[in-house]
Amino acid sequence: MTVLILTCEEDVTADMVVVHLNAAGVPVVRFDPADLTGTVALSGEYVHGAFRGHLSSAGRLVSLEGLRSVWVRRPGAAAARAAEPSAWLTEESSQALYGMLRGTGARWMNHPDAAVRARHKPWQLRLAQLSGLPVPATLITTFPQAARDFAERYPDLVVKPVSGAHPQDPPRAVPTTRVPHGADFAAVAYGPTLLQRRVAKRADIRLTAVGDRILAARKDTDPGGDPDVVDVRYASSATPWRPADVPPRLADAVRTYLREAELSYGAFDFAEDSDGTWWFLECNQSGQFGFVEVDTGQPIARTIAEWLSGPPPARPGSRRADHCGSTAS
């Protein structure tokens, strides 16, 4: 059976996993949905109560019923590179592709419905609380007075985007920024603003969860670094990521989060304070892991490949047939 990977052409992170799948002799097909109606074609037939579907990419024809798993890594918008792209064609192509894939019974990393939900940061914060993960005091508001009151209770704050990205083409990441003392917060009336108590961290934690497997890495905060640079992505530091042990109670909470979110993969970011508490910041359902594997040697790519090459779940049609068979007997 085949593993299908949906991602952009230049995705080194996906390349790392494909190497392990090839070494294990697992068939792999990889393409970008942006190439639909160009170098990628699809067809699905619903006749006499049965479904037959096929995908064609790079000269290879794949049966949708023969898919073992689907890894939705970093796909482009469907048909974005068509000869005559349009919002209508993207919607049509997206519904055709993902609609057919939803009916295959393949394993998902991650299922599109769960992935869309998982991107909502307010939902993440509440789910983290319910799962037992420590969450810094946070306010999301368009009320300037609410922001001022929050700043009085928590004088040391950071501000970050609710969505995590700036609407550019291509999208640009917006760094978490420290809020200056004396800010009047009048501007929050013009758009939802996420304010969060700054964690005086001694280390950043990146925890990668693949199914039930959890691999964590720790990066010490540079004691001589700029205290106003709080986003690890923008801090200049030669300190490498190192493997870290995960406290058992936190590991249980992470697994609860994944189960409730219906995710098979999650890249969690935590800030470790001086007491050793790991404070939940966010969970990226398609986050990068290559930089962690390079520094730590942790087998993240191999773990993902093993999950993708695992047995697919029982197909709905098979369950109905088994049920009918047992009733007849």
C-alpha positions as CSV (number, residue, x, y, z in Angstrom):
1,M,0.0,0.0,0.0
2,T,1.1,3.6,-0.7
3,V,1.9,6.6,1.4
4,L,0.7,9.9,-0.1
5,I,2.5,13.1,0.9
6,L,0.9,16.4,0.1
7,T,3.4,19.2,0.2
8,C,5.3,21.8,-1.7
9,E,8.1,20.9,-4.0
10,E,10.9,22.3,-1.9
11,D,10.3,20.7,1.5
12,V,13.4,19.4,3.1
13,T,11.5,18.2,6.1
14,A,9.4,15.9,3.9
15,D,12.6,14.8,2.1
16,M,13.9,13.5,5.4
17,V,10.9,11.2,5.9
18,V,10.8,10.0,2.3
19,V,14.4,8.7,2.7
20,H,13.2,6.4,5.5
21,L,10.2,5.3,3.6
22,N,12.3,4.4,0.6
23,A,14.8,2.5,2.8
24,A,11.9,0.5,4.2
25,G,10.6,-0.3,0.7
26,V,7.3,1.6,1.3
27,P,5.7,3.0,-1.9
28,V,5.5,6.8,-1.8
29,V,3.7,9.3,-4.0
30,R,4.3,13.0,-3.3
31,F,2.8,16.0,-5.0
32,D,1.6,19.5,-4.4
33,P,-2.2,20.1,-4.8
34,A,-1.2,23.4,-6.4
35,D,-0.3,21.3,-9.5
36,L,-3.8,19.9,-10.0
37,T,-5.1,20.2,-13.5
38,G,-1.5,20.6,-14.6
39,T,1.0,17.8,-13.8
40,V,-1.5,16.2,-11.4
41,A,-4.8,14.6,-12.4
42,L,-7.5,12.8,-10.4
43,S,-10.6,10.8,-11.1
44,G,-13.3,9.2,-8.9
45,E,-16.2,6.9,-9.8
46,Y,-19.2,6.2,-7.5
47,V,-21.1,3.3,-9.1
48,H,-23.3,0.5,-7.7
49,G,-22.5,1.4,-4.1
50,A,-18.8,1.3,-4.6
51,F,-16.0,3.9,-5.1
52,R,-13.0,3.7,-7.4
53,G,-10.5,6.6,-7.5
54,H,-7.2,7.3,-9.0
55,L,-4.5,10.0,-8.9
56,S,-1.8,10.6,-11.5
57,S,1.4,12.4,-10.7
58,A,4.8,12.5,-12.4
59,G,3.8,9.6,-14.6
60,R,2.6,7.4,-11.8
61,L,-1.0,6.2,-11.4
62,V,-2.2,5.5,-7.9
63,S,-5.4,3.8,-6.7
64,L,-7.0,5.8,-3.9
65,E,-8.3,2.5,-2.4
66,G,-4.6,1.4,-2.1
67,L,-3.6,4.3,0.1
68,R,-2.1,3.4,3.5
69,S,-1.8,6.9,4.8
70,V,-1.9,10.6,3.8
71,W,0.5,13.1,5.3
72,V,-0.8,16.7,4.8
73,R,2.6,18.4,5.3
74,R,2.8,21.8,3.6
75,P,0.4,21.7,0.6
76,G,-0.3,24.7,-1.6
77,A,-3.8,25.8,-2.5
78,A,-5.4,23.4,-4.9
79,A,-4.9,24.3,-8.6
80,A,-3.0,27.5,-7.7
81,R,-0.6,26.8,-10.5
82,A,-3.2,25.9,-13.1
83,A,-3.0,27.4,-16.6
84,E,-5.9,29.8,-15.6
85,P,-6.1,29.8,-11.8
86,S,-9.1,31.2,-10.1
87,A,-10.8,31.1,-6.7
88,W,-13.5,29.0,-8.2
89,L,-11.1,26.5,-9.6
90,T,-9.2,26.2,-6.3
91,E,-12.5,25.5,-4.5
92,E,-13.6,23.0,-7.0
93,S,-10.2,21.2,-7.0
94,S,-9.9,21.3,-3.2
95,Q,-13.3,19.7,-2.7
96,A,-12.6,17.1,-5.4
97,L,-9.2,16.1,-4.0
98,Y,-9.9,16.2,-0.3
99,G,-13.4,14.9,-0.7
100,M,-12.2,11.8,-2.4
101,L,-9.3,11.3,0.1
102,R,-11.7,11.6,3.0
103,G,-13.6,8.5,1.7
104,T,-10.5,6.2,1.4
105,G,-10.1,5.0,4.9
106,A,-6.4,5.9,4.9
107,R,-4.7,7.2,8.1
108,W,-4.2,10.9,8.3
109,M,-1.4,13.1,9.5
110,N,-3.3,15.2,10.2
111,H,-6.9,15.0,9.0
112,P,-7.9,18.2,7.3
113,D,-10.9,18.9,9.6
114,A,-8.7,18.4,12.7
115,A,-5.9,20.5,11.2
116,V,-8.2,23.5,10.5
117,R,-9.5,23.4,14.1
118,A,-6.0,23.0,15.5
119,R,-4.8,26.3,14.0
120,H,-7.1,28.4,16.1
121,K,-4.9,29.7,19.0
122,P,-7.8,30.6,21.4
123,W,-9.0,27.0,21.0
124,Q,-5.5,25.7,21.6
125,L,-5.1,27.6,24.8
126,R,-8.4,26.3,26.2
127,L,-7.7,22.7,25.2
128,A,-4.2,23.0,26.8
129,Q,-5.9,24.1,30.1
130,L,-8.4,21.3,29.9
131,S,-5.6,18.8,29.2
132,G,-3.6,19.8,32.2
133,L,-0.9,21.9,30.5
134,P,0.3,25.1,32.3
135,V,-0.8,28.1,30.3
136,P,0.5,31.6,31.0
137,A,-2.2,34.2,31.8
138,T,-3.5,35.3,28.4
139,L,-6.0,37.9,27.2
140,I,-7.5,38.2,23.6
141,T,-9.5,41.4,23.3
142,T,-10.6,44.4,21.3
143,F,-11.4,46.3,24.5
144,P,-8.6,48.8,25.3
145,Q,-9.7,49.1,28.9
146,A,-9.6,45.3,29.3
147,A,-6.0,45.4,28.0
148,R,-5.1,48.2,30.4
149,D,-6.6,46.3,33.4
150,F,-4.8,43.1,32.3
151,A,-1.5,45.0,32.1
152,E,-2.0,46.3,35.7
153,R,-2.4,42.7,36.9
154,Y,0.5,41.4,34.7
155,P,2.9,44.3,34.1
156,D,5.4,42.2,32.1
157,L,3.6,41.2,28.9
158,V,4.2,40.0,25.3
159,V,2.0,40.6,22.3
160,K,1.6,38.0,19.5
161,P,-0.8,37.6,16.5
162,V,-3.9,35.5,17.1
163,S,-3.5,33.7,13.8
164,G,0.3,33.5,13.9
165,A,1.0,34.9,10.4
166,H,0.8,38.2,8.5
167,P,-1.4,38.2,5.4
168,Q,1.3,38.6,2.9
169,D,2.2,36.6,-0.2
170,P,4.1,34.7,0.8
171,P,2.9,34.7,4.4
172,R,5.4,36.3,6.9
173,A,5.8,35.1,10.4
174,V,5.2,37.8,13.0
175,P,7.4,37.6,16.1
176,T,6.2,37.6,19.6
177,T,7.2,41.0,21.0
178,R,7.6,42.4,24.5
179,V,5.1,45.1,25.4
180,P,6.7,48.4,26.5
181,H,5.8,49.7,29.9
182,G,3.3,52.5,29.7
183,A,1.6,51.3,26.5
184,D,-1.9,52.8,26.3
185,F,-3.5,49.9,24.3
186,A,-5.8,52.2,22.3
187,A,-4.9,50.3,19.1
188,V,-6.4,47.0,20.3
189,A,-9.8,48.4,19.3
190,Y,-8.9,48.0,15.6
191,G,-8.3,44.2,15.8
192,P,-8.2,41.3,18.2
193,T,-4.9,41.4,20.2
194,L,-3.4,38.6,22.1
195,L,-1.5,39.6,25.3
196,Q,0.2,37.1,27.4
197,R,2.2,37.2,30.6
198,R,5.9,36.9,29.7
199,V,7.5,33.8,31.1
200,A,11.0,34.6,32.4
201,K,12.4,31.6,30.7
202,R,15.6,29.8,31.2
203,A,15.1,27.6,28.2
204,D,12.8,27.0,25.1
205,I,11.3,23.6,24.7
206,R,10.2,22.0,21.4
207,L,8.3,18.8,21.9
208,T,7.4,16.7,18.9
209,A,4.6,14.2,19.2
210,V,4.1,11.5,16.7
211,G,1.2,9.2,17.6
212,D,2.1,8.0,21.1
213,R,5.8,8.8,20.7
214,I,7.1,12.0,22.3
215,L,10.5,13.6,21.6
216,A,11.5,16.8,23.4
217,A,14.4,19.1,22.9
218,R,15.7,22.0,25.0
219,K,17.5,25.2,24.1
220,D,19.1,27.2,26.9
221,T,18.4,30.9,26.9
222,D,21.5,33.0,26.3
223,P,22.2,34.8,29.6
224,G,23.8,37.7,27.6
225,G,21.0,38.0,25.1
226,D,18.7,41.0,24.6
227,P,15.9,40.7,27.1
228,D,13.5,42.3,24.7
229,V,14.0,39.5,22.1
230,V,11.6,36.9,23.4
231,D,10.9,34.9,20.3
232,V,13.4,32.0,19.9
233,R,13.0,32.1,16.1
234,Y,14.6,35.6,16.1
235,A,17.1,35.3,18.9
236,S,20.7,35.1,17.7
237,S,22.3,32.2,19.7
238,A,24.9,29.6,19.0
239,T,23.4,27.4,21.7
240,P,22.2,24.1,20.1
241,W,19.1,22.2,20.9
242,R,19.7,19.2,23.1
243,P,17.5,16.2,24.0
244,A,15.3,16.6,27.0
245,D,13.4,14.3,29.3
246,V,9.7,14.9,29.5
247,P,8.1,15.0,32.9
248,P,5.6,12.1,33.0
249,R,2.6,14.2,34.0
250,L,3.3,16.6,31.1
251,A,3.7,13.7,28.7
252,D,0.2,12.5,29.8
253,A,-1.2,16.0,29.3
254,V,0.3,16.2,25.8
255,R,-1.2,12.8,24.8
256,T,-4.6,14.0,26.2
257,Y,-4.3,17.2,24.0
258,L,-3.5,15.1,20.9
259,R,-6.4,12.7,21.6
260,E,-8.9,15.5,22.1
261,A,-7.6,17.5,19.1
262,E,-7.7,14.3,17.0
263,L,-4.1,14.9,15.9
264,S,-1.5,12.3,15.1
265,Y,1.3,14.9,14.9
266,G,2.0,18.0,16.9
267,A,5.0,20.3,17.4
268,F,4.5,21.9,20.8
269,D,6.4,25.0,22.0
270,F,7.0,25.5,25.8
271,A,8.9,28.1,27.8
272,E,10.7,26.7,30.8
273,D,10.9,29.0,33.8
274,S,13.4,29.1,36.6
275,D,11.3,26.6,38.6
276,G,11.5,24.1,35.8
277,T,7.8,24.5,34.8
278,W,7.0,24.0,31.1
279,W,4.5,26.7,30.1
280,F,2.4,25.9,27.0
281,L,2.7,28.5,24.2
282,E,1.3,26.7,21.2
283,C,0.9,23.5,19.2
284,N,1.7,23.7,15.5
285,Q,-0.1,20.8,13.8
286,S,2.4,20.8,10.8
287,G,5.4,22.3,12.5
288,Q,9.0,21.9,11.4
289,F,11.2,19.3,13.1
290,G,14.3,19.1,10.8
291,F,16.3,21.7,12.8
292,V,15.7,19.7,16.0
293,E,16.8,16.4,14.5
294,V,19.9,18.0,13.0
295,D,21.0,19.3,16.5
296,T,19.9,16.4,18.7
297,G,20.1,13.4,16.4
298,Q,16.6,12.4,17.6
299,P,14.9,10.0,15.1
300,I,11.9,12.2,14.4
301,A,11.8,11.6,10.6
302,R,12.1,7.9,11.1
303,T,9.3,7.9,13.7
304,I,7.0,9.7,11.3
305,A,7.9,7.3,8.5
306,E,7.1,4.3,10.8
307,W,3.8,5.9,11.7
308,L,2.9,6.6,8.0
309,S,3.8,3.0,7.0
310,G,1.7,1.5,9.8
311,P,-1.5,-0.4,9.0
312,P,-4.5,1.7,7.9
313,P,-7.6,1.7,10.0
314,A,-10.5,-0.6,9.2
315,R,-12.5,0.8,6.3
316,P,-16.1,1.8,6.9
317,G,-17.3,-0.6,4.3
318,S,-15.5,-3.5,5.9
319,R,-17.1,-2.7,9.3
320,R,-20.5,-2.7,7.8
321,A,-19.9,-6.0,6.0
322,D,-18.6,-7.6,9.2
323,H,-21.6,-6.3,11.1
324,C,-24.0,-7.7,8.5
325,G,-22.2,-11.0,8.4
326,S,-22.5,-11.4,12.2
327,T,-26.2,-10.5,12.2
328,A,-26.9,-13.1,9.5
329,S,-25.3,-15.9,11.4
